[in-house]
Amino acid sequence: MPKTNDWFLCNREDFTPAYLKSYDEGLLQDKIDKALKLLENCEVCPRKCHVNRLENKKGVCLIGRHAKVSSFFPHFGEENCLRGWNGSGTIFFSYCNLKCVFCQNFDVSWKGQGEEVTAQDIAEMMIYLQEKGCHNTNWVTPEHVVPQILEALPIAIDMGLNLSIVYNTSSYDSIDSLKLMDGIVDIYMPDFKFFTPELAKFYLGAENYPEAAKEAIKEMQFQVGELKFDEDGLALRGVLLRHLVMPHFLNETEKIMEWIANEVSKDVYINMMDQYYPAGMVLNQPERYNQITRKITNSEFAKAVKIAKEFGLNRFDERAKHLQRFIHH
């Protein structure tokens, strides 16, 4: 479990998931109504496809009226502060509003592997994961299905849902959708991928990704602040920011870390991830994506961590023991 100080500790007995407060105050239905309105001329994400998803029309994300789910289960591969000892209750939503050429879940994000689900189905998944003992409900790739997830919440609450909610995102979120999640989400987990628009266009299929991600992460930080833990080291509320270190692109890491330190907070909890490997379109077209056809080296990762520390960032996820020597030195 992460080392922390009293400033980042919360008493679990005093903690109530944000959405339960919104539900009790009668705010949840209004959020659902506004979210469904976004589907009518779709502006759920920064793509702003302007198709009527209420009539099952589909834009870039290829999801119409109903969400699709590829899998749901207690996940033990997340950060320690999320997985704990019983797992993080992950629900993997199919398709994505990005087109990352290196996606390690290509069949889900590009091909849409999974089954169409109703609000009742999503609610039952959340309750199932709670009954399995999971420490939280972890919505993976929710950016394009915010309205559909919100629809499920009151059903799940009536069934007894009381877990904290993790919003596990690429950061390609619209501010309108995130404002609807204010008072709903307890833990935001954005992944900041690229800082340069040209690279974002080439590798993610979205030139406006960097600007959208910056706005989104600032909004998340405004809503929930720095990540705080209970006495057992489990995350309760705040931002947990991920960054996948890429081969040949330490300059992108530098720009992202500088921006976080100067524009968000030096106390942001960061998972510097070293698990990049070539997948998806990179395997199909290695000549086109020749800069990212290998894993990163230990030296590259050490430099990435050093860069972050030089900007004054000091809260790192220490899940992998072999990474601790980079963090502590």
N, C-alpha and C positions, 0 to 999 in steps of 0.2 A: 504494500500500500504506500501511497506517496507520503514523503515527509512534508510536514506543513508547520505553520505556526498558529498561534491562537487567533490571529487576524482572519485566517481562512478556515476556521472551525465553526461548525453550527451544531446545535443540539437537535438530534433527530426528533426527539419528543416534541419540540417546538415547531417542527417543520410540517407544513401542509402543502401538497402540490398546488401549483398556481391555478390549474383549471378547476379544482374543486371550489376555490374562492369565487372564481368567475361564474361558475354554475350556481352557487348559493346566492350570488348577487344578481342573478337573472341576466347576465351579460352574454352567455354562451350562444343563445339562439340568435341574437342580433349579429354576432360574428359569423354564424353559419349563413344567415341570409345574405350578408355582404359578400361572403366568399362565393356563394352560388351565383351572385350577380356578376362576379368576375369571370365566371365560365361562359356567360351569355355572349360576350364579345371578347374572347379570352385574353386576359391580362394577368393571369395567375403568376407568370414568371417573366423575366426580362425579354423573352422572345416577342411577346405581345403579338401573337399570331392572328388575333381578332376573328377567330372562328367561333361558331356557337356550339360549344361542347355540351350544352344542355340538350341539344338535338343530335348528339353523338358525332358531330363534326370533329375532325382531328387535325391538329397542327403538327409542328415539329416533333413534339413528344409522342405522338401517335396514340394518345389516350383520349377517349371521348368522355362520355358521361360517367362511366364507372372506372375506378382504379383497377389495376391488376396487381396481384401479389405472387412473387415467385416462390417464397418460402417464409416460414416463421418458426423460430426455435430459440432456446436459451443459448446465447452465443458466448463462448469462452475465449474468443480471439480479440475482443475489444480491450481497451485500456483497463488496468487492474481496478481503477476507481469506478468503473462501470460494470465490469463482469463480476467482481467480488468473488464469492464462493459458490453462488447459484446461477451465475450467468446473467447477461444482459438480454432482455426480452426483445429480440430483433424481429421486425417485420420488414422484409425486403420488397419494396415496390418496384414493379417492372417498368421498363423503358426509362428514359431520362431526357431532360431538356438540353443536355450537352451531348456532344459526339466525340468523346475523348478517344483518340485513335489507339491509346495504350490501355484501355479499360481492361481490368482483370476480371470483370464480370460481364464479358462481352455478350454472352447469350441472353443475359437478363436486360442489360441496358440498351443494346442495339437490336436484338432479335425479339425482345419482349416475352421471353420465356416466363410462363406463369398463368394464373387463372384469373378471370374477371371476378370481382368481389363487390358485394353490397356493403352499405354502412353496417348492417347487422353482422355480416361476416367479419369485418374488421374489428368490431366491438368484441365479438366472441374470441378472436385471436388474442386480443389484449388480455381478456380475462383468463384464457388458457395459460398464457405466459405468466400471469400473476399467480395462478394456482400452482404452476411449476416451481414457484419460489424465486422467480427472477427479481432483481433489485430495481428494475426500471423498465419502461416501455420505450424501445429504441426504434424510431421511425427512420428507415434507411432510404435515401433518395425520395424525400417527400415534396420537393420543390414544385412539381407539376401536378400534385394531387392534394394540395392543402384543403380545398373545399370538401373533397371526399373524406378526408381524415377527420375534419371537424364535424362532419355529419355523424360520424361514428361515436364521437365522444359522449354525448348525453346518454346514448344507449348503454355504453360501457359503464358510465357513472352509475346509472340505475341498476346495473348488474353488480356493482360493488368495486369498480376500479379505484385504486388509491395509490398507484405507483407514480413516481416522478416520470416526466416525459423527456426523452432525449430526441432532439431534432438534428439528425445526422445528414449533413448536406454538403454539396459541392461548393456552396456559397453563391451559386447562380440563382439567387432569390430576388423576387420583387419586393420593394418596400411595402407595397399594399398588402401583400400576403404576410409579411413579417409583422406588420402592425396588427393584423388579425390574430397572430400567434402571441401577441403581448398579453400576458395574463393567462396563457395556456401552457407554454413551454417552460420547463425548469432549467434544462441544460441544452445549450446550443453547441453543436459540434461541427463547425464549418471547416472545410478543407480549402486552403488557399493555394491554388495550383500554379498559375502564371501571372506575372505582373505586366508583361508587355503585350499590347493588343495584337501585334502581328503574330506573335507566338501563340497566343490564345486562339486566334483564327485558324492557324495551321494545325495545331494539336488538339484543340477542343471544339472547333467548329463554331466559335462565338467570339467575334472581335471585341464585343463590348463586355466580355467576361470580367476583365480586371476592374473596370469602373463599377460594374454591378456588384462584384464581390466586396470591394472596399465599402460601398454604401451599406451593403447587407451586414458585414461584420461590425461596422460602427453601430448599426441599429441593434444588433444582438447584444453588444456590449452595453449599450444604453439601457436595454431592458433588464438584463440579469447580472451584469457586472462580472467581477473576477470569480473564478471557480472556487466554491467552498465545499468542504467535506464534513461528514459526521465523524464521531469519535472512532469509528471503525475504518476510516479512510475511504468511505464510499462517497462519490460526488452527489451533492444535493441540488446545487443551483449555480449557474454561471456559464462562462464560455470556456470550452476546451477546443483549442485551435489546432488543427492538423496541417502539416506541410510535408508532402512527399518530395524528398530530395531526388532530383533527376540527374542522370549523367549529362555532362557538358553544360549544365545550366545553373551553376552555383551563383552566377550573376543575378539570376531570377530570385534565388533564395536570399541573396543580399538585399535586393530591393524590397522584398516582402518583409523581411525581418526589420529593416529600417523603418518601413511604414508602420508596422505594428508598434514598435517602440515609441515612435514619435506621434502617431495619430490615434492609437487605441489605448494601450497601457503597457508599461514594462512588467506588470504583474499578470499578464495574460498567461494562462497555463497552456503550454505548447507540447504537442507530440511531434517531434522531428522523426519522420518515418524513413527507414532505410530499405523498405521491402520492395522497391521498384524492380520489376522484371518485364521484359518485352512480352506483350500480349496483344490480342485483338488485331487491328489493322497493321500494327507494327510487324507482326509475324507474316502477314499476307503481302506486305509491300516493304520489305526491309531496305530496298534502295531508296525509296522515297523518304523513309524515316530513319536514315542511317545514323543520326546522332543519338538515338535512344534505343539501339538494338542490343544493349548489354545492361547488366546490373551496375549499380554504383559500387565504387571501391570504398574500403575502410578509410582511405585518405580523404576521399571526397566527403564522406559523412563527417569525419572529424573537422574538416574545414567548415562545413555547414553549421555545426554546433558552435564552433569558435566564432563564426560570423554573428550568430544570434547573441552570444554572450558579450561580444564587443559592443553591441548596441544596448546593453544593459538588461536584456531579457534574462530572467533568472529562475523561472518556474518551468521545469521540463518533466515530462512523463518519463519515468525510469523503469518501465516495464521490463525491458530486455537487459539482463545483467551485463552483456558484452558491450552495451552502449554507455554504461555508467562511467567508464574511464574517460570517455569523451566529455561527459557532462561535468565531472568533478575536477577536471584538470584544464 
